[in-house]
Amino acid sequence: MAFVFNRADHSYWLDGRRLLGVTDVLRATGVADFSGYPIATRAYYLSRGSAVAAALCQIVKGTFDRDYLNDVDFGGFIRAGENFLVQSKCKVLVVEEPLYEPDLGYAGTEDLIIEWRGKLWVPDYKCNKAQKATQIQTAAYKRAIRSLGWTIGYVHAEEEHERMAIELYEDGAFKPRFYDGLENFEDEQIWLSCLAIAGWQMKSNGRLTLPDAA
């Protein structure tokens, strides 16, 4: 199977068929709800999270330009993520690698996969407190981890992974938020329901019904 991630428009393709994106599915079904953000600044907050994750990816890879911290107004969140990486002493195994689930027809890009406290984890960075939707998001990523064995030879692709959010705060503090293993089944079922609704939208309208970012 030929899997392609188009970075230009953040689209995912498998054998020429476009896959549903995890984030788009969560937004289209209302599970990820950003209506609480002021309309005038909503697009900023949405893009800030991506910028923070990208900066932390560069930190892991050793390509980060630290002058960037002085050029943006969200440097504190980046420092918080760096503090987690250093203070937790976790081992980063994968960082910002596209993954997909061929049977269910979806894909996404995890922030990182780590080995920590004797377990494998699929975390997701969040600026400030994580929405409940993060539980569903990480459940989707967890189910698609096996694809990393096919695409990049990830040796733990078939092993069990735990899920969590890493909440980042502007003052440089961080807080891991763990999702109990007992929640796995429920979170996966909610994700499957989201996929069903998204699939219905695509069949009925030819596109996902995404709320306006601004």
N, C-alpha and C positions, 0 to 999 in steps of 0.2 A: 504494500500500500504506500502511495506517495503522499506524505503529509507535508504541507507548506504553510508557513506563517508569513503573511505579508505585513511587514512592519509599517509600511506607508499608511495603510488604513486599518491596521490592527485586525485583519481578517484571517481566518483559518480555513484551510482547504484540504480535503482528503480525496484523492483520485478525481480532482476537478470539481468536487461537490463542496459547496460552502457549508461549514459547520456552524452551529449556534455557539456564540460566545457566552461563557459563564456569567460575566457581569451584565451583558445585555439581557440575558434570560431573567436574572434576578430583578433588574429594573423594569422589564416589560410586565412582569407578574406582580409588581408592587412589593415584593419581599424586601428589596433594597429600596428604601424610601428616603429621598433627599429633599422632600418638600419642606422639612423643618429649617432648611438653610434659607436665608434671605435670597430672593430672586436675583437681586443685583449682584450677589457675590457667589451664587451657587456654582457657576462654571469654574471659578477660582478654586473653591474648596475641592471640587472633583479633580481638577488637574494637579492640585498640590499633593494629593496622595500619591499620584503616579510619579511626580518629580522626586518625592522623598524616597520612594522605593527604588527609583532609578539611581539616585545618588548612593544609596546603601549598597546596591549591586556593584557600583564602581568601587566603593570602599573595599568590598570583599575581593574584587579582582585586582586591587592595587592601582587603579587608573584614575582615582578621584582627585580633582583639582581643589584643594582646600580653600582657595580664594573664593570659590563658589559660595561658601558659607557666609561671606560678607556681602555677597551680591543679591541675596534673597532674604525675604522676611520670615522664612520658615526654617532657618538654620537650626533652631533649637530641636526640632523634630528629628532632623538628621543626626544631631549629636546624641539624641536619646536612643536612636537605633544603633549607633556606633557603641554607645555605652552598654547596650544589651549584648552585642556581639563580643565585646571585650570582657565584661564582668561575668557573663554566664559561662564563658569558656566553652561555648558550644563548638562543634565541628561542622562547618558548612559543607554540605555534600553537593548541592545543586543550587544555582541561583538564577532566577528569572528565565526559566526554560519552558517553552511552550509544551503543553501536554494535551492529549486528546483521548476520547472514549469512542472507538469506532462503532460499537454496537448501538450506542445511544445518540451518536451524531453531534457531540459537542466538544468544545476545546476551551482552553484558557491558559493563562501564564501565572504560575505560582511565584510568590516573592522569593522563597527559598525553601530548601529542605535541609534539616539539620539532624545531627546526632547529639543528644543531650540527655543527661541523667540516665544513661544506659538504654535509651529508646530512640526510635526514629520519629521525627515530627515534621508535619507540614504546617508551618505557621503562616500568618498573613499580617503584615504591618498595617496598623490603623493609627491615624493621627487623632489623639484624644480617645474617648471611650468607643469601643467597638460596638457596632450595631449588632442586633441579634442575627441579622442576615449573614454575618461572618461565619456562624455555625454552618449554615447551608452552603456557603461558598467553599469552605474548607472540606465539607463532605463531598462536593463535586470534584475538587482537586484530588482528594484522596482516592476516589474511585478511578481516576484517570492516570494515577501514578505509574501503573504498569506500562504505559506507552513509552515512558522514559527508558525502559529497557530496550525498546526497539529503536528509538531515535538516537540516544547518546550512550547506550550501554550501561545505564545505571544499574549497579549490581544488586541493589536492594529493592528493585522494582516490584517484586512479588511478595515482599515482606509487609507486615503490619506497620502502619504509621499512625501516630497519635495526631490530634489536631489542637491548634490554639491560635489565639490572636496575640500579637505583641502590641500593646497600646503604647504609643509614644506621646510624650507631653513636651510642651514648648520649653519648659525649664530644664530639659535634659533627662527627666525621669522616665522610666518605663515600667510597664506592668504586664507580665504574662497573664493571659486569661485562658484557662484550660477548659476544653470541652470533654466532659466525661465520656468514657467509652460506652456507657449505658445509653448515651444519646445518639450513638452512631446510627442505629436503625431508624429512629424517628427522623433524624436530619436527612438521611438518604431518601426516605419516603417523601419528605417535603420536596427535596430536589427533583425526584422523579415526577412529582405532581407539577412542579414548575416547568419541567421539560414538556410535559403533556400539553399544558396551556400554551406555551410558546410554539409548540408544533401546530396547535390549532390556529393560532394567530397567523402563522406562516401559510397554512393551507387556505385560510379564509381571506387573508388580506395580501398575501405575498410578501409580507414583512412583519417585523416585530413592532408592537405599539410601544415606543419608548417615550417617556415623559420628556418634556423640554428641559434642557440643562439650565436655561436662563429664562 
